[in-house]
Amino acid sequence: MRRKKISNLFGIFLDKWIDLKLGKINSKEIFQQILLISLFLALIATISNIAMQLSLPLIITTSAIAVFFACLYYFCRFKNYYYLTLNSFITSIFIILNLLWFFNAGSYGPTLLIVQAFVPMFLFFTEVKRRLLITFLFSLNTLILFFIEFFHPDWIIGYNDSRERLIDIFIISTLFFVLEVPLLYYAQKQFIAESLKAINSEKVKSAFLANMSHEIRTPMNAILGFADLLRDKDISEETKDNFIDIIKDNGNILLQLITNVMDASKLEAGMIETNFKTVAIAPLFERIYASFLTQIPSHKDIFFTYDIPSELKNLKFYTDELLIYQVISNLLTNAIKFTQKGFINFGVEAPESENPEWINIYVSDSGPGISKESQAEIFKRFNQGNFELRNKKEGVGLGLAICTELTRLLNGKIDLISDGKSGSKFYIRLKATKPEFSLIS
């Protein structure tokens, strides 16, 4: 109730500042809010100047400033000219400072208060290069205005009486208190949130590196250990074959781990490029099946199959063949990892047999299943939780996060069905026909 009252009091600006929005605002959004505040102040100043019947040049100046800020907000918000409007705003502040000084009673009016309250706030909250230089120029400009007023007081247009000055100063002070205090409150919360985020990020990074070291050493030790055992000339051929299978299985685990880390890094850096083309479903599935048939560990009793309904044997769909291959491969790798015995099956479904608009590619298994609580988090990075080695499962929790991001690049969606007790079925929903526009906002 209290937060609702505060929000009603401060209006739309506070919606960007309350705790629920922490960590979600970037510099561009903050700058847009500052522009709205500036526009609001200019409009209030114009209305106040008209109501108090102040000088015509001052009324024209504040009106022009309001129109200018409205234009800047339009180009920043709707045309994405962020840096152009940012630089224009900085330049305009210098011009406005000088105009208000001469037309609004100089140091006797609210201009100095506006500069002292607003300019530092603006420089602090936005991505402005050469802050020190801009601050120095503002200080120098203000100093020059003091000298001009001292030697040429007749150049300054003052108030008609002290009552006008009192009302003007009161309005400006009240507006800045109402608008600036919530912004400073937000800033404090933002910095606390960012600090905690940075600390947590360091902990996650350290734990991740520790897990990576553990994950790499485990298959490497197995590979080196069993490779060394192969030197023994007294072991049987059957034992040698078992050792070779173990080496091969651990080599696949190590390769998948390295591949996931590399893929996650590429996705983070935005280095994954898409190459959409028409892909035939049958040859794609045959390649995947042949590749994974040899990757199933020999000690696991798994029946591995794929299924293409007869009406979809000739199906062709529009996608990036490499990326969809990678998504299906990651899902199959997970299925093999967590399924000890039973089946693993992948296939395709479509609501229409002739030129379907959408298709579902699925991977199902008879593994342990995924609980309802975990299903909401499982597609996030490092979904295995707190990284404690004594509690962790095999892997570092990147595979499904990579699948999610790659599926988004394919303009699709990934989901799963599991009762949490036995078996899981992952669905990749893709548009089969060439899209007229991207489905990702």
Secondary structure, 3 states (H helix, E strand, C coil): CHHHHHHHHHHHHHHHCCHHHCCCCCHHHHHHHHHHHHHHHHHHHHHHHHHCCCCHHHHHHHHHHHHHHHHHHHHHHCCCCHHHHHHHHHHHHHHHHHHHHHHCCHHHCCHHHHHHHHHHHHHHHCCCCCHHHHHHHHHHHHHHHHHHHHHCHHHCCCCCCHHHHHHHHHHHHHHHHHHHHHHHHHHHHHHHHHHHHHHHHHHHHHHHHHHHHHHHHHHHHHHHHHHHHCCCCCCCHHHHHHHHHHHHHHHHHHHHHHHHHHHHHHHHHCCCCCCCEEEEHHHHHHHHHHHHHCCCCCCCEEEEEEECCHHHCCCEEEECHHHHHHHHHHHHHHHHHHCCEEEEEEEEECCCCCCCCEEEEEEEECCCCCCHHHHCCCCCCCCCCCCCCCCCCCCCCCHHHHHHHHHHHCCCEEEEECCCCCCEEEEEEEECCCCCCCCCC
